[in-house]
Amino acid sequence: MDKFNELINGDKPVLVDFFATWCGPCKMMHPILEEVKKRLEDKVVILKVDVDVPANRQPVYQYHVQSVPTLMLFKGGRMLWNNSGVVQAAQLQQIIEQYM
């Protein structure tokens, strides 16, 4: 949890993917997130948070994650954007680039 807070409070945009291993749409997001990371390289941090892992419960509850996948974009400790469901790579890249 300390690492989570450290990352989202940084100067670089952090895209958090709240997911579950059993979730079909979450599995669809995996290659999309890899593509976005490949395109944006070190300009963004992508953090995956498995909602079923007990150690991850605090951010799941704190940010009211009710469905998976849920994507949230943070920078400087502020949530700038969030979305539940699959988002295509080009749209996700465009959203992140707004906050670089």
ZIRAFEN-V57016 format. One record per pair of residues at least 24 apart in sequence whose C-alpha atoms are under 8 Angstrom apart, sorted by sequence separation. I is the first residue (numbers start at 1). GAP is how many residues later the second one is. D is the distance in Angstrom with one decimal. If there is no record, write none. Layout:
i=<I,I>
gap=<GAP,GAP>
d=<D,D>
//
This chain:
i=<75,15,17,19,21,13,14,15,16,17,18,19,20,12,13,14,15,16,17,18,19,20,12,13,14,15,16,17,18,19,20,12,14,16,18,29,18,26,25,26,25,23,23,18,20,19,20,18,19,18,19,17,18,44,17,18,36,40,1,17,35,36,1,16,17,15,16,32,33,36,1,15,16,29,32,36,43,1,15,16,28,29,14,15,13,14,25,26,13,14,25,13,12,13,11,12,9,10,11,8,9,10,8,9,10,8,9,8,9,8,5,13,13,13,12>
gap=<24,29,29,29,29,30,30,30,30,30,30,30,30,31,31,31,31,31,31,31,31,31,32,32,32,32,32,32,32,32,32,33,33,33,33,40,42,42,43,43,44,45,46,47,48,49,49,50,50,51,51,52,52,52,53,53,53,53,54,54,54,54,55,55,55,56,56,56,56,56,57,57,57,57,57,57,57,58,58,58,58,58,59,59,60,60,60,60,61,61,61,62,63,63,64,64,65,65,65,66,66,66,67,67,67,68,68,69,69,70,72,83,86,87,88>
d=<7.8,7.2,7.4,7.1,7.3,7.4,5.8,6.1,5.9,6.1,6.1,6.1,5.3,6.7,5.2,4.6,4.8,4.7,4.7,4.8,5.1,5.8,6.1,6.4,5.8,6.1,5.8,5.9,6.0,5.9,6.4,7.2,7.0,7.0,6.2,7.8,7.7,6.7,7.7,5.2,6.7,7.2,7.8,7.6,6.7,5.2,7.5,6.3,4.9,5.6,6.9,6.7,5.1,7.8,6.0,6.2,5.8,7.7,7.7,4.7,6.7,7.8,7.2,5.6,6.8,6.8,5.1,6.6,7.1,7.3,7.7,5.7,6.2,6.1,5.3,6.0,7.4,7.8,4.5,7.8,7.3,7.5,5.6,6.4,6.7,5.1,7.0,7.5,5.7,6.3,6.3,4.8,6.1,8.0,5.9,7.7,7.6,6.2,5.4,5.5,6.2,5.1,5.9,4.3,7.0,6.4,3.9,5.2,7.5,7.6,7.8,7.1,6.8,6.5,7.1>
//
